[in-house]
Structures are given as C-alpha cells and as structure tokens.
Amino acid sequence: MNDFTLFLIAFFIYISALFFYFYYFFARREVLARLGFRIVAVGVIFHTLALILRTVSTGHAPFANMYESISFFAWTIVVAYLIMEARYKFTAAQGFIILVVVGLMALASSPLMPKQAVPLVPALQSYWLWLHVSVTLIGEAFFAVAFILSLMYIRVERREKGGKKTKSGLDAATLDQLSYRCISTGFPIFTLGGLIFGMIWAHKAWGSYWNWDPKETWTLVTWFIYALYLHSRLVMGWRGRRSAYIAVLGFLSALFTYFGVNYILSGLHSYR
C-alpha cells in the first residue's frame, strides 16, 4: 500500500463523515455529530500514515510540492479542528470545516497536481523546510477554522437581527468568540513559522533576512491583517461583524499567498 492509497482512504473517510455532519445539521441528533467526529478521527489516522509513508519514501518533508503541501495543509486543518472541537464544542460548524478539507483533498488528488516525488532543489535541502513550512501551515490551519466560523457569524448575526432562528445552534456572540480564540491561537504560530523561521532560513539560503520576494511580501500582508484583527479587538474594542470581515480577508490573503503567488507571481519561492 503506497502513500497515495492511504491518502485516498482518508479522503473517502472524510467524505463519509460529511454525510453524518450535514444529516446532523438538519436532524439535530447529537449522536450523528458524535459519529461524524469519530469518523474524522479515524480519517486523520490514515491521513497521518499517508504523510509518514510519503516522508519515508521520498526522504524529505511531505510538503515539497503542491500535492504534498495541500495534503499536509488539509491534515493540519483537521488536527486544528479536532483540538478546537475537543476544547470548545462547536458541533454545528464541523461539517463546513470538513467540507473545506474535502475540497482541498479533492484538489490534491486531481490530475492538476502531479503526484510523483522529485528531488529537492538545493534551496529546499535544509531542516528549515520542516520548521518554516510546517509551523506556518499549522498557524494557517487555525485561520481556516476561524474563516469558517466568521462566515457563519456573518450569516447568523444577520438572521438574529431579522428576528429569525438559526439552524446552526450557535449564536453570533459564541461564533465571534470562537473565531477570536482560533486566531489568537494561530497568530503566534504563524508569526513564528511564516516570519521568524522564514527570515532565518532566508538568511542561511540567500544571505539576507528579507528579499521582498512575492511570497515574503504577501506573508507579511497576511500577518498585518491578522495583527489588525487582534489590535482592533484588544485595543479598540471591535467585535462582531467588523472582526469577522477582517478574519475573512485575512484567510483570503493567506490563500492567495499559498496558491496565487505560487502560480501567478514568480520568485524565489516558486518551486511547485
């Protein structure tokens, strides 16, 4: 059994979990949500094995090309979701978070993403690849969960203002607080991986801590957006819709940094 087979098994397990999550969304039977959670936990075991086997077979970190990177990013989102769900219990958001994971894995498994392993270019042959990329993606995984919660907040808050009941089972204030907790968890991790480790590696690889490479620049833009989120919330007292919009903008910036810069803008990080 190779790593891609394990990846596909995890993919289909996540899809099956979606069935129970969305069935719960309409039927409101807690047993369905608990079953979905357990199925996802099984899926992440196969996903972890796929990443380990990929690492062993290639001899390098499992995020050296886009297929590997998307698979690892999807894995980090599942792990971030399991951590936040175990601690804060936001059952109604589970299906939407796993839907993002399924979407990423569908993209990774598509013919658009070459699956073959290739030797690392010299700039990537460093233990800093592990530190920089893995920590950055872990931080962005918490941003992804916050993105879903913020979108849910925007919808729920509008329905509450209109005097309508929501199907999510989560009120707007709870969604706002959960999104903040995700971002406050992800921000220092993203700062460490995306900026600090990235600058140290850049200095070792290219002799300069900062080169204004497109990916470096957009990573900084993303960092400033989330810094604005936290500053406006903690210092200026912003809550609710304004914070939600900033959280959504921050993740869209992170996605552009992750996908757009790699395929649209050329630079020192254009390895694909």
N, C-alpha and C positions, 0 to 999 in steps of 0.2 A: 504494500500500500504506500503510495507516494504522498507528498505533502498536498498536492492539488486535490487528491481524492478526499483527504481529511477536510480540506477547505470546503469542498462541495457538501460533505456530510454536515458540517457546521452550518453552512448556508441553508440547507433544507430544514435543519432543525429550527433555525431562527424563523423561517417562513411558517413552520407549523406552530410556533409559539405565537406568531401574529394572529392566527386564527382564533386562539383562545383569548388573547388580549382584546381583540375587537368584538368578539362574542360577549366578553365581559362588559365592554363599553355600552352595549345595548341591553344585555340581560341583567346586568348588575348583580351577578352572583359571584361572591368573593372567591369561591372555590376555583372558578375559571382563571382569575388573576393569579392565584397561588400556583395553579398548574402551569400557567404560562411562564411564571418566574422560574420554576423548577426546570422547565424545558430549556429555557435560555441558559441556565446554569450548566446543563448537560452540553448544550451547544458550545459554550465557551471552553469546555474541557477539550472537545475535538478541535476547536479553533487554536487553542494553545498548543496542542500536539502538532498541528499543521505548521505553526510558526517554528516550533522547536526542530521538527524534521527538516524544514526549509533551511534553517540555520546550519544544521549538521551537514546537509547535502551540499550546500554552497560554500560553507566555510566562512561566511560573513553574516553580518546582521541582516535580519529579514525585512529590510526596507531600503534596499539599494536601487530598486527600480520602482516604477509606478504600481505594478501589480502587487509587489511585496509591501510597498508603503501603504496602499489603500487597505490591504488585508490587515496590516498591523493597526492602522488608524481605526478600522471597524472594531477590531478587538479591544482597543483602548476605550472606545465609546461604551461597549458592552460592560467592561470592567468598571468604568466610572458610573454607569447606570446602576450596576449591582451594588456598588458601595453606597451611592446616594439613596437608593431604594431601601436597602437594609437599615439605613440610619434614619431616614426621614419619611418613608412610606408615602410615595405619591403614585399610587396604583394607576390612576386614570391616565397618566402620561406615558405609561410603559409602552403601549402599542405604538405610539408615534415615534418614540426613541428607537425602538427596534426596527421600525419602518425605515428610518434613516440608515441603520446598519445594513438592512437587507438591500437597500438601494446602492450603497457603497460596494457591497459584495457582488451584486449583480454587475456593476461596472467593472470590478476587478476580474470577474470570471468571463467577461465578454471578450470577443476576438480583438477588441480595441487595445487590450492590454497584453503584450507578449509575456508568456509565462516562463520562457527559458531563462536559466541563470547565465549571466555573463560575468567575466572577471571585472573586478572593481577598477575604475580608473585610479591613477596614483593618488589624486587628492582625497579619495574616499578610503584609502587603506590606512585607517587610523582608528584607535579605540574611541576617539572623539565622535566618530559616527554613531556609536552606541549612545553616548551621553547626550549629544546635541539633538539628534533626531528623536530618540525615544522619549526623552523628557519633554521636548516641545510638543509632540503628539499627545502625550498624556494630558498636558495642560489644555490643549485644544479639545480633547475629549470632554472635559468638564464644560468648556464653552459650548460644545454641541448640545449637551443636555440642557444648558441654560437657554440656548436658542429655542429649543422645542418648548420649554416652559414659558419663555417670553411670548412666543406666538400664541400659546394657549391663554396667557394672561390677557393679551390684546382682545381676543375673542370673548373670553369670559367677562372681562370688565365692561365691554360694550353691551353684552346681554344683561348684566346686572344693572347697568344704568337704564336699560329699557324695561326693567322690571320682569325679565324673563328668567326662567330657571335654566341652569346649565346641566348638561349630561355628564360633565367631567367628574362631578363630585368634589372638585376642588374650587374654593372661592378665589377671587382675584388676589386678595391680600396674601393668601398662602402661596399661590404661584409666584407672586412677586418676591416673597421671602426665600422660596426655594431657589429661584433663579439667582438671587444675590449670593446664596450660600455656595452654589456651583461656581460662580465667577470668582468669589473670594477664595475658593479652594484652587481653582485653575490658574489664577493670575500669577501667584508667586512661582508655581511650577513652570508656567510658560515663560516667565521672566528669566528663570534660571536656565532653562533649556534653549529657548529661542534667542536670547540676547547674551547672557553671560557665557554659557558654554560655546555659543556660536562665535563670539568675538575671540575667545581664547583659541579656538580651532582655526579661525581665520588668520590669526597672528602666526600660529605654527605653520600653516599651509602656505600662506601668501605674504607673510612678513608685515601685515598690517591688521590692526584690530577691526577696522571698518573700511570698506571699499565702495560703499554706495551702490553695491550690486542690486538689481531689481528685487531679488528675494529678501535681501537685508533691509532694503527700504520699506517694502510692504510689511515685513515683520514688525518694523518699528511703527508703521502706521497702525497696524492691528494693536500693538501694545499701547499706543497712545489712546486709542478708542476705549479700550478696557480700563486704562488709567482714568480716563474721563468719567467712565461709568462709576468707578469706585469713589473718585474725588467728589463728583456731583452728589452722590448718595450720602457719603460720610460727612462732607464739609458743608454742602449746600442744602442737604436735606431732601434731595429729589427722590421720589418714589413713583411707583406705578408706571403709567404709560410712557413717560419720558425715559425712564430707566430701561423699559422693555425695548423701546426703539433703538437705544444705544446698544443694547445687548444683541439685537438682531443685526444691526450694522456691523458690530464687531465680528460676528461669526461670518458674515458675508465677506468681510475683508480677509478673514483667515482662510476662507475657501478660495478667494482669488489668489492669495499668497501661495496656497497649496497647489491649485490647479492652473489658474490663469497665468501666473508668472512663468510656470514651467513650460507652457505650450505657446504662449503669446510673446513673452519677452525673453530674450536671450541674455545669458550672463554666466557668471562663474558657477551657479548652482544648476545649470541646465544639463542634467545628466540623463533624465528619463529612464 
